[in-house]
Amino acid sequence: MSNHVDVNNITENFVKNFFNLKELPHIVRPLDRNQKIHSDILNVIGNTPLVKLSNIPKQEGIKCDMYAKCEFLNPGGSVKDRIAYRMVIDAEEKGILKPGSVIVEPTSGNTGIGLALAAAVRGYRCIIVLPEKMSDEKVNTLTALGAEIIRTPTEAAWNDPTSNIMVAHRLAKEIPNAVLLDQYNNPCNPLAHYDGTAEEILWSLDDDVDMVVMGAGTSGTISGVGHKIKERCPQCVVVGVDPYGSILAQPEELNESDVQIYEVEGIGYDFLPGSLDRSVIDKWVKTEDHSSLEMARRLIKDEGLLCGGSSGSAMWGAIQAARSLKEGQKCVVLLPDNIRNYMTKFISDQWMEARSFQPLVNKDNLKWWNKPVTQDMVQTVKSVSHDSSPTEALAALQETQSQLLTVVNDKGSVVGVFTADNARRRLANLSGSLSEALEKFTIKKFYKVDLAHKPTLGLVSRMLDITPYVVVVKSDASTNTQSSVGVMTSENLLKNITTETKHMNGS
Ligand SMILES: Cc1ncc(COP(=O)(O)O)c(C=O)c1O
């Protein structure tokens, strides 16, 4: 797509023109939130508190002072309220956005919430296109704000026709009066942080800051903050945080296997957004899901900061980078979003344990907990080829009187699940049709255990706390396949544990 930066073709001129932030029209608001009455909720965006961290730095043996920039306290719950509002004001001033306009935007959710918030106050229709990975909590917030939602496959590369970016661009062409503000290529994205976030950090610390650390998604935050910091506080080290699976930290060493799916939402990309200026970033730290999510839980539990998963990534990165700072120096870490987005995800112990981000705990000493799952415990289900039609899959489902089928590829590996419930949702709620490819009806993210890894009944039980079925596969290293064994549901599990329900200590 022409308005995305090609990794191999970033010209200095492009970056120079895009990041001519000093010359763009500025909106620097009074650096004080304590107004008696605000004209509307959009006026409450920004001026977020900077809070000194008291416990985690001590636990980690950090010598410098660490401060959290609490972006999760914005009215929409994230740092992205700032850019959404700024892009809307700018488009209104330019006459691009006017009564009757329809805002269409691809986002990982938070920019969508910011835009939907602005659209609700200003009276625009708003359509948000976001990948399936993003939490249902974000979707419900968007729906409550009156936005229309379109979900796209998480695994689609940014330039695939089914990706959220490509779908949004197509819709913007098809829908009358549609306006795509395009956070990836809109200078108001870094500008909102150059004028707002960075000014506030500098004001809070009297222009005396040694390190700022933040995650990079569109990278508008880090690029905008970085530009202002380099002007006013040139000795300050700007640290970018990028999850493994994203290419932002190391685009020149790009390898196909570097692009992977990860759990933390909002940071990392498989392309370089126009709103990224790598020249103002001094250092990158790569992060993993488990340490990021664990750190986010510590920020909540040990510091009382009700933030999201990417805040954990930023904090984990900040701890690594701040080890080089001395007593009396100051490190600011930006916490982008709110706990609300993740109530059924990393906040839940069951979710953390079911995904092996946290050790499985047999807290009631159940006898059956550590027993391995064996083939005879598993309910067999029929498999259909990924080449079958939805009609064939439905017929197979009816024939076996079961609720689901596994979908297998040409090598016989399980690639998805076809369920009656998901088929009904697609036909009833998503304007689906049986003439579509089976792929549209296939659930690709599902809980599974591999008999080759000797999963326990405890693990299956933990998974069943948050999903109605667990797919059981058996991998074969010699053929590199994962064949379908069947499924485990609560009924199957109960059948296997009712003879052993007595507690070890109580029998
Ligand atoms: C949760 C979360 N963290 C971090 C970011 C990164 O912000 P930026 O897009 O400015 O790089 C985002 C952006 O969407 C986000 O949603």
The ligand as an ORCA input file, in Angstrom:
! r2SCAN-3c Opt
* xyz 0 1
  C      -2.015     -0.613     24.747
  C      -1.090      0.179     23.906
  N       0.169      0.313     24.264
  C       1.044      1.023     23.521
  C       0.687      1.612     22.356
  C       1.733      2.329     21.549
  O       1.459      3.618     21.194
  P       1.918      4.164     19.796
  O       0.939      3.696     18.782
  O       1.928      5.643     19.932
  O       3.295      3.643     19.513
  C      -0.612      1.448     21.960
  C      -1.055      1.953     20.698
  O      -2.111      1.584     20.194
  C      -1.532      0.730     22.741
  O      -2.801      0.535     22.381
*
